[in-house]
């Protein structure tokens, strides 16, 4: 097929059915354009994987298909931002954070340009596509770049809210999202504030701090543990940088254990960020980092990988019980 897939075709319906969460990205960008913002968008041959095909069909003059040329895409986005545009560019998180690290650091962040970088299919969500397509280092890489905000929304509604909030955010932003199949956590229109965590509950025994795709299974585990009489708290730390220091230290002051949950290597990501805050403050709580333990992730369907790495609700619940053991 040479032209774009028609939104009424069975191919488009099949793609959208597989990744309903990604429709929030295109819809949010379309709304911003209709509200008068100078939004432009681009992707590296993945408009059907990230849902931007809808934006491209609605505003073809504002969309650029860069082909398999991710580094050029980021540099071009920096150029667009320097002229007053508000560019959102998207590709697989593994390609964006690793392959384009130099362009993000030098062309975007060092130049203080308001580029919005969308790293989708993050973590191990690409499953059997292989380790080269898994993004388990991107949080560590991106949060080490000065003046770059790093956000991991839990679901489509929170992604849309973060995109909307970004229009008043002067810094460049790295959005880390899944593959659009994440269960919904929040209602449409959820409030979002960069650097302000969402506290779902407090606990004296243990507080779970999760981000991105891990918020939903963490919430399921949290509910099961509370029903079983455990005093467990839950925080959605959607902004990895700047981290909500107040929320971390408040939880650490009231809980014996802090358990970070991330679809990422336990080194340098959410767990590392929380560890830095707790260590500098001399927190008496014990920190446990839960994620992929410094290894190259295996190759299997995502559901199998989440179970293997105990990143599903049952695995998180078992991890909490072991900590409290």
N, C-alpha and C positions, 0 to 999 in steps of 0.2 A: 504494500500500500504506500503510495507516494505522498498523498496529502494527509492532513491531520485527521484523526478519527472523529467522526461526527458524534455529537453528544447523544444522539438518538439511536446510534448503532449498538448492536449486541456486544461488539468489542469494547466500546466505552463503558457500557453498563457492567460488563464483567470486570473490567479494571477497577471501576469505582466501588463495586461490591466487595472486591478483595481488600480495598484500602479506604474505607469510608472516612477515617480520621483525617486523611490528607486533603479532603475537600475543604476543610477549614482554612487551609493556607491560601488556596486560590480565592475563596470567598472573601477572606479578610483583605487581601490585596485589591480585589475588585471594589470592595466597599471603600477603601482608602482613596482609590482613584476617583470614584464617584463623589467623594467628599472633597475633592479638590487637591489632594496631595500629589506631589510630583513623583509618584511611584513608577518604577520600571522594574522588570523582572527578567531573569535569564536562567538558563540551565545548560548542562553539558550532556545533551542527548538523552535526558531522562524526564521529559515533560509528562510522560505517561506514568512514570514511577512515582513522581512527586505531586501529581495532580495539577501542575501549572498549565496543562493543555487548555484548561477552562479559561485561565487568564489570557493565554495566547489567542484564543478564539474571540474573546471579548474585546481585547485591546492589542491587536497584532502589531500596531506601531510602537507599542511600549514593551514588546517582548523580543528577546534575542536568543536564538538557538546557537550556542557556541560550538556544538559538536563535542567530540571527545578531546577537549582542550581546556581542562579545568583551571590550569594556571593562568592562561590568557583570560579566562572568564573573570577571575578575581581581579586581575590587573585592570581589565576593562571596566569592571564595576567601580574600582577606585577612580578611574578617569571620569566616569559618569557622575559620581558623587562630587567630584571637584567642580563640576559645572552647575551644581544645584539640584541634581536629580537625587532621588531616594531609592537606590538600587537594592533589590532582594535577589540573591543568586543562590541556586540550590543544586546540590549533587550528593552522592553517597558520602556519608560522614567520613568513611575511611579514606576517600580520595581528597575531600576538602581539607581535613585537618592535617593529614600527613603529606600528601603530594603538594598542597598549596601553602604549606606552612610559611615559606619564605615570602611569598606574595602577600599573605595575610599580615605578617609581621611588618614588612617594610613598606609595601604599597598602601595598605589599609590602616593598620594601627599606628605605626610611626607617623604617618601622615595625618592622623586624627580625622579620618574620613568616615562619615556615617553609613558605611556599607553594612547590610544585614546578610549574614552568611547562614544559609540553612543547610545543616548537615543531617540528612535524613537516612533512614535505615541504619541507625546507629547501633552500637553494641554488637550483640550476636544475632540481631533480628534477620540478617540475610542468610543465616543458617547454613544450608548445604552449598551456598555459593563459595564458601571456603574462607580460610583465615585471612586471605588477602582483602576480602570484602568486609571483614569484621572490624568495627571501630571500638577497640577496647583501650586505646591510648589517647583519644581525642580530648577528653576533659583535661588531662594532665598537660597536654601540649598547649591547648588554647588558654588555659588559665595562667600559664607561665608567660604569656605575652602581655606586656604592659598596656594599660588603658583599653583592654578588650573585655567587654562584658560577656559572661558565659551563662546561658540559660538552658534548662532542660525541662520543658513543659511536660505535664503528666498525660495530657490527652489533647484532642482537637479543640475543645472549647478554651482550654487554658492557652494553647498555642495562638488561637485567634485573639485572645485578650492580650497576650504578650506582643503580638504583631501590632495591634492597635496602640498599645502603650509605647511602642518604640518610636512613634512619630515625634514624641517629646523627649527623646533620649539622644543626647549629643554624641555619645561614644559609639564606635562600631560594636556589633553584637554577633556572637556565635550562638545560633539556636540549634540545640541538639534534640532531634525528634526521632521517633521510631518509624515503623513501616505503615502506619495508618490503621493497624489492626488492634491497637491498644484499647481495652475496655474503657468506657467513659467514667471519669471520676467526678467531674464538675458539670454543672448546668451551663447552658449557653448564657453568655453575659457575665460570667464569673469575673470578679475584680482581680486585677493583677498589678503588682507594684514591684519593680526591680529591687532586689536586695531585701525584700520583706517576705519571710517564710510564712507558710500557712500552718498553724498549729491545729491539728485535728483532735488532740487530747493530751493530757498530762499523766504521767505515771511515776510512782515513787520507786518502783523496782527497775524499770528499764524504759528508755525512750528510743524509738526507731526514728532515724533520720533518713529519708529516702528521697530520690529525685527521679524525674522522668518516668520511664516505663515501669519503674519499680514501686511507684506510689500505689498503684492499684493492688498488686499482690500484697504489699505491706499493709494496706488498709484491711484487706481480707484477713490477714494473720492477726492484725491488731484487734479486730472485732471478735475473732475466735478466742483470743487470749483473754480479752476483757470478759467475755461470756463465761470463761472458765475461772474467773476470779483473780486473774493476774492484774496487777497495777502497772499497766503498760501505756506509754504515750506514743504519739505519732506526729512527726513534722514533715511536711512537704517542703524540702529545700530546693525549690525550683530554680533559684539563682545560685549558681556555684561560685560566681564572682561578679560583684562583691557578695561575700557570704554574710548571712544575717548573724553576726557575732552575738547579739543580744539573745536571740532564740537558742543558740547553741549553749551559751553559758547558763541561761536560765534552766534549760533541761538538765545540764550537767550538775547544777546545784541541787536539783530536786530528785534525781534518779541515781541509783547505784551504778547502772550501766548505760552507756550510749552505744547503740548499734547502727552503723551506717550501712545502707543497702544501695548498691549501684550496679548497673549492667556495664561494668568497666573493670579494668585491672584495679586491684585495691591500692596500688601505688599511684599517688599523684592526683587522684580524682577527688570525689566527694569525701571519702575517708581521709585522704591526706589533708584536705582543707580543714576538716573538722579537727583532726589531730593537731594541726598547727595552732588553732585557736585555743584548744584545751590545754596544750602544753605551755603556751605563753602565759595563760591565766593561772596556771598551777591548779587546774581542776582536780578534785579528788575522785571524780567518777572514773570508772574503767571504760576505755574505748575498745570496741570490737569492730573491725572493718570486714564487711561481708561483700563479696563479689567474686571476680575471677582472680585467683591467687597467683599472680605473677607467672602466667603461662600463656602460650598461644592457644586460643580457644579451639575446641574440637569442631569437627564438621558433621552436622546433623540437622534435621528440621528444628526450627526455633523452639517448639514445644519440648522436644527432647533435651535440648541444650539447657533450657531454663530448669527443667527437672534435675538434670545432671549437676548443674552448678548450684542447686538449691536456691534458685531465684524465683521460684513460684511460691504461692501462698503457703503450701504445706512445708516447703523447705525453709522459708523464713520463720514460720511458726516453730519448727523443730530447732532452728538455730537459737531462737529466743529462749526456748525451754532448756536447751543445753547451757546457755549462759547463766540462767537462773538456777541450774541444777544443784 
